[in-house]
Amino acid sequence: MAQIFDPLPSEQRSVITCCYVNATSRIQIARITNMPNWYFERVVFPGQRLIFETMPESLLEIHSGAMASAILADTIPCDRLQIEDEIASTFSPDHEQRLEELNDGLGSPTPLITSSTPITT
């Protein structure tokens, strides 16, 4: 059910798959608010990996802090969070399932760098 509640605007043609990891010990809120007609917000637990689709010009805001208050800790251009995905970026059910598996930790993103030499120990 990746992004069922807040699908990307239908007129968007250029979509990228991104990955953000909460490397802190605190719960964070990840938001994208700079895209017209679209709003994205997710809770990201410590150590959790968030896989999502967005437009290349999106900015991911990371909010962290205590329960009653959250401060804007960082703003990251989403094109810097882009990952290679072996499935083409479409809104097919297979692609949606792949995003869910990545978010649930059942798969791993395709590495950006591959080694042609096997590593031996």
Secondary structure, DSSP 8 states (H G I E B T S, - for coil): -TTSSS---TT----EEEEEE--SSS-EEEEE-SSTT--EEEEE-TT-EEEEEE-TT-EEEEEES-SS--EEEEEEEGGGSB-B-SS-SS--HHHHHHHHHHHTTSS--B-SS--SS----
